[in-house]
Amino acid sequence: MATYSNIGGAGKLTTANISGATTITITTPASLTGSAYFTLETVRNADGAYDSSSPTNALGTYASLSGVSSLVTSSYIFSVVVENGGGSLSFTPSSTITAGTAYVRGTGGISVQI
């Protein structure tokens, strides 16, 4: 389990593998007055795109969404809107997400535990 904070802007690379049914817990700061956004995105290639060698890190099963909404997914990226007060979801990737092959990003000063 890893905790990520200060993930605005470019975000941070994952530091641990993600596999099996994984709970993602998103904490919002007390100062947040609206909603925030959380994104997990596969690292792009040198041309800034995904290609046939890019891992499909966002493929999998999403369940138990609580305090999050508007899930948007592709093979390489998923995003959710996070309600004020935080939220969580369960994500089971189709294959192990290797550490360093995905970014976690967020707005609103959120922190994320995966």
Secondary structure as GFF3:
##gff-version 3
##sequence-region A 1 114
A	DSSP	beta_strand	3	4	.	.	.	ID=ss1
A	DSSP	beta_strand	12	13	.	.	.	ID=ss2
A	DSSP	beta_strand	22	27	.	.	.	ID=ss3
A	DSSP	beta_strand	36	42	.	.	.	ID=ss4
A	DSSP	beta_strand	60	66	.	.	.	ID=ss5
A	DSSP	beta_strand	68	73	.	.	.	ID=ss6
A	DSSP	beta_strand	77	82	.	.	.	ID=ss7
A	DSSP	beta_strand	87	93	.	.	.	ID=ss8
A	DSSP	beta_strand	102	106	.	.	.	ID=ss9
A	DSSP	beta_strand	111	113	.	.	.	ID=ss10
###
